[in-house]
């Protein structure tokens, strides 16, 4: 977090800074460990709320669109 609050617009800032296409920026940000932040930003840009749900097989929290049922993780 910066003094102005949490960072936003990861993809657009990455595109502006490194001069790459949006798809390349998303792939590189995912590889750098910003998966949840970039995915949340993408969902919210489409007006979809998101939440973490527990993956019972892996025991991890997974970021998914709000209202996603547990069995839908495996479809």
N, C-alpha and C positions, 0 to 999 in steps of 0.2 A: 504494500500500500504506500502511496505517496502522501505528501502532506495534503493534497487535494482530495483524497479518498481513493477508492480502489480503481485500478486501471480499467479502461474500457476500450472498445474498438481495437482489439489486438490485431486483427487481420488488416484493417485499413491502415493502421500505423506501420505495420510490418511491410506492407506493399509500398507505402510512401518512403520508408527508410531504405529499403533494399532494392526497390525498382523491379519487383517480380510480379507475376500474375497472382490473382487471388487464390487460385487452387494450389499453387506452389507455396504461397504463404501459409495456407491452412495446413498443408502436409508438413512443412518444416516446423510450425508451431506445435503440432501434434507430436512430432519426433522430439522436440525440446521439452516435452512434459506439460504443455499447456492444454491438454485435451479437454478437461472439464470446463475451463474458462472459455475456450473457443467454441465448444459444443453448446454451452449455455448461451453464449452470445448469438449463435446461429438460431437456436430455438426461439429466443426472445425477439429476434428480428422478424420472425414469422408470427409473433403474437402467441407463442406457445409457452406456458409456464412449465417449469421443470422441478424435479425433486429427486432425492436420492432414495433408491430402494435397495434392499439387501439381496444379493445373489446367493441363494442357499447352497449352491454347489461350491462356490469359491470362498464364501464368507466375506465378500467385499461389498462395499457400497458402490452402486452404479448410478450415474446420472441418466435419468430417463424423462421423457415428457410426463407431466403430471397426469395421474390416473392410469398409468401403465400397470397392468396386472403382472404378478410374479411369473406366471407361465409364459408370458409374452417375451421374456428374456431369451427363451430358447427356440423361438420361431425363426 
